[in-house]
């Protein structure tokens, strides 16, 4: 594993990889026990400087690089060239390998900028901060400098002098003791580092970077960290270690992992940075600037993360770059997928060409050991797409950037093997009705290859500096998504950096493309971030002209992580109209249900594939229905600046909100026949279909009857102008009651099992809101709804069949208990579980 800074997770949740066995080097050496006396590598060694050959003995395994490294047994020495002292270096540490339950292989643990300084007969390792700056000379610069002393992480006595007065220091304790600045303890939620069970695993030296892998053992006595984020059903947020990827062994008293430390020399000449604009999506690096007081406050400056691209011919409209972005297809990528990985990398070439760079990003096969014995994927000068043998259904694209300017220095896309399963599952439930190739499993390799190229292109986008643009999947109309010519040109979403997945809106016979590709927003963002300009004034005008296009072209707009109130910034969605898109999507899911068994089952095989795809079908249906819930009480956020629009948040029209509720009552709260078909369910289970449907409906019901939604809707009513149509939250409550209890309108009341379950869930949800401590009107209107429902039921009891009567009487009893908290049974005291590490949330 290499440096991994600025990660953006992509496709699904990560779990940990089991740590592979490693050969442990023999301990000991000419200086005796590690960490004791002069050999400890600390400031207090007190030993005299000795002749070079007495320190770096014949037993030393020496490697030249940015520093000369010497390993003698379990001791490590750095010989630091004089011209490298005082230079800024980026130190990144991550999990190289781990155990089940302790994070993910490749996950970042931290990063900081460091500087090695010679002070007399000591070398100081200093922690350099760029959080505050003042580039103008004068009093303010002096003030900033006076509060910017770089902390000393560790001091190392000089053991010997090398060539040209290069200090030789022992750095063993930097890696084998628990130095808090570079510790993995918090992220592992572990205790202290056990020095007696910690070893050097591998040491590599390159011209611009050093790589040190440490086989580290931590006790499990606690020590901070805790759960840090969690998996999502899709690409997701940045992967972070923690208690994930399976359960911990309760008998385990320690955890052993490989911690990979990378130290990279920053560019001698910093790249010219580009200021971030919130209307265009880029990862960024920021600092406080005290030099500019034009607004009478500290300015928070952010520079975008991007590669350094400079034209060979600055006068040409389109020129090859002096140094292209080169990604190698890793040696471990299976042969049959290598061409598709290459295709995914180079899908970005047209966007760069439109921005003035020909062949700006190229893919190359990794050379064989015979072709280049010195080639190493962990060399910080090399960017790769790597293949990891793990059941994780994911891929992610980290990059390393210069904290001074945002310049991306290298990147490694990591493809977990089971990302193939993820692509297969999605494509089958989303797009197979329009692709006969996908209506029988397994999918053909050429189709899997196309899906893989798309995933690689998405991850490459992260390595180019782009976060997810969740607004892009709502930029195309349903008509465009069903248009063969349009989708052939632009794919299925305005940016490949969205989570639009595959075209579940297109219907059989449309001939529409089904897989995302580099979209209009991607062309726009590449040009905004990478186009070269002659001078600062032209750059300012050129960037302003580009971003001004967003005023009239919604396909060029950016929206990052999904806010709950904005239906145009949801994940896994497609189309500008969630209702129409979901209606078409549900039709496709019904089609999948009809051939699900035939697609998944073969004589003589078990039902594992059918079980998996049945679960995928249900999950896809839930996702699509949830896209409609976002419209109710919703606002579309259009991030235009003052002077370009009169507001940022635009209320979803009242008639569209009512239409959304009507749609959900018809589709979400009615029983989907295709999901309870005995031809499917009785091959998988004796019972449980009713619970599965109830789980889905209860989740959507809780989403609709939430306090945050109620408050937004109430504010929409309050701020409406005279005569302006609104959809009030109490109207939502009434509509839900009328739709969920529609059987009460029957002359002879009959209620089936699925609807009885839903109705009980409705009453339970309203009852839970009565004494929730709400600071809104929700509790009061929930009480009103329960009273109205009680009156309805009492009027229809005699008209109900025997089963419905029993059900309705129990509902009346539940309402009575809701109004009288004293009559409710006491809640059972939960039994404590687990030990010092609480059980992770599901």
Secondary structure, 3 states (H helix, E strand, C coil): CCCCCCCCECCCCCCCCCCCCCCCCCCCCCCCCCCCHHHHCCCCCCCCCCCHHHHCCCCCEEECCCCEEEEECCEEEEEECHHHCCCEEEEEEEEEECCCCCCCCCCEEEEEEEEEEEECCEEEEEEECCCEECCCCCHHHHHHHHCCCCEEEEEEEEEEECHHHCEEEECHHHHHCCCHHHCCHHHHCCCCECHHHCEEEEEEECCCEEEEEEEEEEECCCCCCCCCCCCCCCCCCCCCCCCCCCCCCCCCCEEEEEEEEEEEECCCCCCCCCECCCCCCCCEEEEEECCCCCCCCCEEEEEECECCCCECCCCCCCEEECCCEEEEECCCCCHHHHHHHHHHHHCCHHHHHHCCEECCEEEEECCCCCCCCCCCCCCCCCEEEEEECCCCCCEEEEEEECCCCCEEEEEEEEEECCHHHHHHHHHHHHHHHHCHHHCCCCCCHHHHHHHHHHHHHHHHHHHCCCCCCCCHHHCCCHHHHCCHHHHHHHCCCCCCCCCCCECCCCCCCCCCCCECCCCHHHHHHHHHHHCCCCCHHHHHHHHHHHHHHHHCCHHHCCCCCCCCCCCCCCCCCCCCCHHHHHHHHHHHHHHHHHHHHHHHCCCCCCCHHHHHHHHHHHHHHHHHHHHHHCCCCCEEECCCCECCECCCEEECCHHHHHHHHHHHHHHCCCCCHHHCCHHHHCCCCCCCHHHHHHHHHHHHHHHHCCHHHHHHHHHHHHHCCCCCCCCCHHHHHHHHHHHHCHHHHCCCECCCHHHHHHHHHHHHHHHHCCCCCCCCCHHHHHHHHHHHHHHHHHHHHHHECHHHHHHHHHHHHHHHHHHCHHHCCCCCCCCCCCCCCCCCCC
